[in-house]
Each structure stands twice: as structure tokens, then as C-alpha cells.
Amino acid sequence: TGVFTDNAPTDWDEPGLILSKEKGAAYVIIDEGDDPEVRPVINITSAQLILGSDNLTPRIVSQDVIDEQPLGDDIGILNAPAVLPDTSGLIGSGWTACTGTGFGLKADVSSTPLVQTSGDLANPVGFTVVTQDAEGKKEYWVIAEAPATLDRPVQAFRYLLTQEAGLADGLLDAVNLPTIGEASEVPPEWVALFPRGGDLDLTSFDLPDVGASAPGLDGAKVGQYLPDGAGGGYALSADGPVPLDPFAYAVYTHARFPDGRKPRPADLADVPDVQRAVGVYDAAAWPTQALSAVAGQQCALLEATAGETPRARLALDPTGDASAEGLDAATEREASVERGHAAYVMSGDWSDVAGDSVWAVDAKGRANALVGPDTAAQLGWESVRPTLVPDSWIKLFGEGVALSREAALCPPSRVTDPECS
């Protein structure tokens, strides 16, 4: 720790961080030797990038003693975070983003997410939402979770409603979701917080040869369907009947083929005992059953683990900093980070486990790029493996500054000059 004394510590002029006893001003000594140059540094994060976290213990020296030394130019990164936490204050998962009709978009990074997660609910939920771009074009989406499979954990996706309003409303009714006229208005960037699943139409079914005779099914045609009496059914394919869970059955029976025709029921009393076709719509990653509609704000929850692909979940009932309450204009955006914390992450795509862009999200809700292979180590974060978050989530935060030792050694400037050090 720093020592308050009228006399300077004997080692005060060695490389390290100096604080003026009277003025509180921060300086760094970079080079060893007699009468080393003392350089004013504009923030502690810049000093940490220059000296490293292990050399940041300040030596407190009288301003008179400092004034006797050669004084170098001011250095440091303009608008860098005033301070960044040690590894115990880093949050790489559990980020939230909430919105709803009449609200803006509120992003929050807290060590404990301030929302109710979908896993706490008895029944799976879903949202019907509408977005509008700058030209006034509207898109309608269902946001819901697909159950876990052998290849994927539980994950929320966005599904585009492509059918005309009548068919879309029929589908939404069938899966217990609000209709087109009841959709919540949300920002397009909120919808982008979920990976895209299969569109809610027949393009998500791998069904070639529609209209051809269905092998082994007298008089039936490929593309026709049969109900199973339990909410689901079968679509007839060239490879046999395709089992449809209740959600897929609702999509299939409320859609049109490219030529405008709707699928028709097959004139069969029951599904014959023939081999079933599988994998016809697995890539759509849909829910498997009807959903529950819920009132209030809609929230996205990001779950990320180092070395794994990220996933989004649905969440409800935000409180505190997670809530969009108070953002009364749909265009308002705000991001917050729990006090004394930050995030250390990479960014990439939903299918990535590592990315080239590395970020420190600071307490002001700004994403600062970490430039260079040693920057995280200078901050004392080398023991932490950063999680990967999708690019769409990084865009929720304000634009920070590039952090590196080279930049910290430069005079404060709005223009980066890599040659100045």
C-alpha cells in the first residue's frame, strides 16, 4: 500500500505508479535509472495497461519531490474507464435485455440476472412480436424456446411469420399465442438477440415431390397430412409419413405451398403401418408443443460458458436495472453494468466458441476493444478464459475506446497514433 510521509519512500523513483500526496495527481515512471522521467497519466486504467496489474500499488509522494524530477508529457487513453475490476468482478454470462410495447430497450449486466427465467415456469412460453424498420416495413416474429436435443441445449430462437394475416392468426391461435393484431412492438435489435430458427411456413419442411403419389398409401399424395388425435399428426412424404409434433402440425396446417395451395388432409382412416420418415424439419429448431402467452415486458437472457457456443433464453418480470421501465420512447436505449463489475468477453456468431474481437464492457455500459495479445494480462485477467457472446449483444452497449499498452503510452487524443510510444 502507499505510505503517507513527508519524506519520499526510498524506492519512489523506480518504475511504478506515483500519487501526489497533496494534489492526488497520478504519475507513472516507466524507465529505470537516475532522475527518471515522471509522466502524468490521466486515468488508472491507462497506468495499469502501462505497468501491469502487479505493479499498480501506488507510492505516495510529496508534490514538491515530484516537481524536482524531469516531467514528461501527459499520457493515457482519453475516455478510458477510470478503473476496471479484478477477475472477481467480471461477468461473462447472465446478461439481460428487456423491452415491450411502449418501452425502449434496456440491457443489463448483473452478477445475478434481475429477471425470472423461463426454466422457473411450469409451462413453456412464447412471444408474438412485431418490428418496424426505418422505411416502415413490418415483420412479425414468434420468439420461443426449442427443447434440448442430443446436439443442442434448450435455446430460444426467433421464427419469422411469413404467411398472410389470416393463416398466421390461425397458427398463432393453434399454439396459444397472441395474434398479429396483439403482437408486442419491439425494436429490431431486440429480435436479433436470438438466433434465427426456421420460418413458420412450408419452406422449413424438406418435402420434395409434393403432389406425387405417396408410396404405400393408396390414393394419397405427398404433401397431404393426417391428424393423430392428440394435437399432432403426420405429413406424407416420398419416404413415408412424417410425424409432426403439435407445434409443427400447427405450422403445417396453416401454411401454403409456393404455388399458393394449402396442404390438404389425406383420405385415409388411419396412418398405415409403414416406415416413418424422420429429420424432415429438424433444422427448424421449433418448439414441440403449444405455448403460454404472458403479459408484461419481454426479456432475452444470454447464457455463455467459456469454450462453448452461447445461447439465448426467454425471461420475464424484470426488476431494478434490468427493467425497461422509464424508457418511455420506443427509440430509447440504455445499458447498465452492476457497480464494481465489468465484462470480459469475445464476440462472434452463435455457432462460434472463440472470436477475434475481445471486449471489456465497463461500468458505464460501454464496450471497449482490447487490442493486442497481452492487454488482458496487463489488466490482471490472464487467468480468465473469456466467454463468447454474439455480436448482436455487444451492439447493445455504447462505443468505448480501444485499450492497449501502446495506446496508453500515447498523449491523450481522440486520434489513435500507434507510433507515438
N, C-alpha and C positions, 0 to 999 in steps of 0.2 A: 504494500500500500504506500501511497505517498506520505511523506513526512513533512509536517509544517515546522519550519525552523527559520530563524533569522539568517542562519548560515546555510549555504548550499550543500547538499549531500556531496560527499567526495567524488561520487561517480556520476554526478548530474550531467556531465558533458559527454557521456558515452551515448551511442546511438539509442534512441528511445523517444518516449513521449514526455514533454515538459509542460507543466501548467504554471502559469504565473500566480504566485501567492496572492498578490494584491488585486490583479485585474481579471484573473480567471481565464486569460487567453491561452490557447493551446499552440504548442510549437512541436516540431519534430527535429531531431538530429539524425541524419541519415548516415553520415560518414564518420569513421574513427579518425583520431588524430588530435594534435594540439589546436586549440582555438577553433573547434568545428563550427561550421555554419549552422545557425539556428533559423529554421524556416517556419513562419506562421502557417498553420493548417486550419482550414475553415470548418471542418467537422470531424468528429471522432471516427466515423466510418472511413473517411479518407486516411486518417492516421493508421487505422487498423489494416487497411489494404497495403499501406507502405511498409509497416513494421511487422505485421503478423499478429495474431491474437495472443501469442505467448510473450510478446514484448510490449504489451499495451499498458502495463502498470505505470501510472504517471509518477514522475518525480516533481515535487512541488518546490519551486524555486522563486526567490525574490525577484521582482521585476528589475530591480537595479542590477542584479547579477546577469540576468538575461541581456539587458541593454549593453553590457560590456562586450558581448560576443558579436562576431560578424553576423549580420542579419541578411538572410536570403529572401528571395521573392516569396510571396504568398503562393501556396499550393493547395490543391484539393479539388474535389469534384463538386461543381455547383449543383445545388438541389439534391445531392445525395442524401439518403436517410441520415438523420442525426446520429442514430445508433442502431445497430442490429443485434438481436439476442444471440446467446449461445445456443447450442443444439437442443437444450431442454425447452426452448421457446419456439421451435419450428413445428409448423402444422402442414402436413402434406396430403391430408385426406379430410373428408367430412365437410368440405365447402358446400355452401348452400346458395341458391338464387331463387328469389320469390317474386311473384307478380300476380296480376289478376285484372279483371275489368276495372278501369278507372284508376289503376295504380301504375307507377313506373316499375323499374326493375332494381331490386336490392340484392347485392351479393354480400356474403359474409364468410369470414374465415374465423372459426372459433374452435377451441380445443374440444369442446363438446357441442355438436350441432344443436342449434336452438330451434329444432323442428321435431314433429312427430314423424317417425319413419314409417314407410309402408309395411315393413316387417312387423310392426306392432299392431297391425289391423287384422281383424278376423277375416275379412273378405278382400280380394284384390280390387283396387280402384283404378279409375281411368279418368282422363280429362278430354273434353272436346274443346278445342281452341281455334281461334281464327287470327291470322296475321295479315297485315296490310303493308305493302311497300310504298316507297315514295311516289310511285305513279298511281297508287290507289288500288293495285291488284291485290285481291284477297286470296288466301289459301286456308283451307280447313284441314285440321290435323286431329288425330287421336294420339294422345300420349298415354302409354300404358306399359306395364311390365310383362315381359315374357318369362315363363318359368325356367328353372335351371334345366340344362341338358347335360349330356356327357361332355360336351365341348365348351359349355358356357354357363357361368353362374346366373342367378336371377339378375335381370338387366332391364332397364326401361328404354324404350325406343319411341321414335316419332313415326307415325304412319299417315301418309297423305290420303285424304279423301278425294278421290278423282271423279266420282260419279255425280250425275246431276242431283239436285237437292232432294227430289222425291226418293230416289234409290238410296241416297246417303242417309236420309232420315229413317228409312225403313231398316237399314243396317244398324244405325245408332239405337233405335228402339229395341231391336232384337238383342243387343248386348248391354242394354240398360244405361246408356249414356245420353247426355243432353243432345238434342237435335241441333241442326245447323243454326236455327234462329236463337238458340240458347247458348251458343258457343261463347266462351270467355275470350275477350280480346287481350292478346298478349303480344309483346314485342317479338319480332322475328329472331332476334339474337337469343331469346329465351328458348325458343323451339330448337335452335341449333345446339343447345346444351345436351341434347340427346342424340345418339347415333340413329341413322335412318334405317328403319325396318322396311319390309315390303309394303308397297302401295296397297290400299284396301280395294283391290279390283282383281280381275282375272289374269292380269299380266303376272301376278305373283304365283300362279299355278303353272307348272311345267306340264302342259296338256297338249301335245301335238295331235294332229289328225282329227280335230273337232268335226263332228258330222259323219265320220266314218263309222262303220258297224263296229260295235263293241264285241270283241271275241268272246265266245262262250255265253253270250247274253242275248237270247233270241229277240230280235227286233229292236234292241236297244242301241243307242248311238253314243259314241264318245262325246263327252260334254254334258250328257244328261246326269241327273242326280236322283238319289233316293234318301228319304229321311230314315233315321234309325229309331224313332220313337222316344229318344232320350235327349233331344236337343241338338244332336249332331246328325251325321248322315254319311253318304258316300257320293263321290263324283266318279263317273265312269270314264276310264281311260283305256288306251290301246293295250295296256299291260294288266288290266284288271281294275276292280273297284278300288277307289282311293278313300280310306277312312278320313272323315272330316270331324274334327272336334267341334263343339258348339260355336266357337268364335269363327273358325274357318268356314263352317256351314253357313253362318250368317253372312259372311262376305260373299261366298259363292252364290248364294240365292238372291243377293241384292246387287248384282253387277251385270255388265253386258260384255259380250264378245266384241272384238274390233269391228265386226260388221253390224253392230247395233242390236243383235239378238240377245235375249236373256236366256240363260240355261233353263231347260225345261225338265220337269220330272219324268223319269222313265216309267214306261207302262209295265212295271214288274211288281208282283205282290211282295217280294222279299229279295234280299241280296242272295244270289246263288252261292253255293259252296265252291268258290273258285279262288285262286291265289290273289291276294290283295297287292296292290301297288303301294310303294312307300316312297318317302322323300320328295313328293311332288311339290310341296310348298314349305319345306323345312327352312329354306333360306329366308323366308319372310319374317321369321322370328316374331310371330304373333303371340298374344295371349291364347289360352286354350279354352276359356270359358267366359260367360257373361261377367260384366264388371259392376262395380258400385260407383255411382256418381257421388261426389262430395261437394259441399259448398265451401266458400272461403277462398283464401289465396292458394295458388298453385305453386309448388316449390320443386326444384330439382336439387338432388343431393349427389355430390360427387364422392365416390369411394375409390381410393387409389392405394396400391401397395407396391413398393419398390420391386422391380423385376417382373411385374405383371401388367396386363392391359387394364386401363381404367374402366370403370362402369358407372352409369348414372342410375339413380333410383328416384322414385317419387317420394315426396314428403308433404306434410300438411301442418297446419296450425303453427306458423312461425311466431316466435316471441322475441322481444328485445331487438337486438341489432339485426336479426335475420328477417324481420318483418318489413314489408314494403309500405306499411302504414306511414303516412306522412309524405310519401311521394305521390302527390295527388294528380300529377300530369303524366300521361302515358309516355311522354318523352323523357321523363326524369330518370337518371341513372345514379346509383350511389354504391360504393363498395367500402366495406369496413373490415378491419382485422383486430382481433382481440388484443387488448393492451398488453404490451410487453412481449408480443409474439410477432412472428413473420412466417413466411412460407418459402421453402427451398425446393424447387421443382424443375423438371424438364417439361417441354411441351412437344406435342406431336399429334398423331392421328389416333383414332380409337383402337386401331389394331396394333399400335406400337407398344413396346416395352421400354424403349430408350429414344431420346431425341437429341438433336444437335443444339437446340436453344435451351439455355439454362437461366432460371429466373430467381430473384429474391423479391417476394411481394412484401412490402414494408407496412408499417403501422398506419400509414396514410392511405393504404389501399392502392399503391402504385406498383406496377411490375417493372423491376429494374433488371436489365440483362446483365448476367455475369459473363464477362468476356475473358477468355484465356483459361488454360487448364489449371492454373494454380490459384485462381481467385477464391474459390470456395475454401481452400486450405488457409488462405490469408485471413478469412473470416472465422476460422476455427471450426469449419463444418466438414472437414475431410472424413470424419468418422461416419457421416450420414450419407446413405445412398438416396438420392432424390427420387421421389415418385414421379411418374409421368402423368400429366394432365392434358386433356385435349386443347388444341389451340383456341377453340371457341370459349373455353373457360378463362384462359389468360386474357382474352379480349374484354372480359368484364371489368378489368382493373385499369386504372389510369396509367398513362405512359410515364414511366420513370426515366432514369438515366442509366447509361452504361457504366458498370462498375468494373474496375481493373486497377492493378498497381500502377500500370503505365499512365492511366488517366489521372490517378490520384497524385502523381508526381508533377502534373502539369499545373500552370497557373489557372485559377478558376475562370472558366469560359463557357459560353454556350456552344462553342465550336470545338469539336474534339481534334486535337493535334497529336497524333501518336509519336511525333518526332521530338516533342518538347522535353521529354525526360532524358 
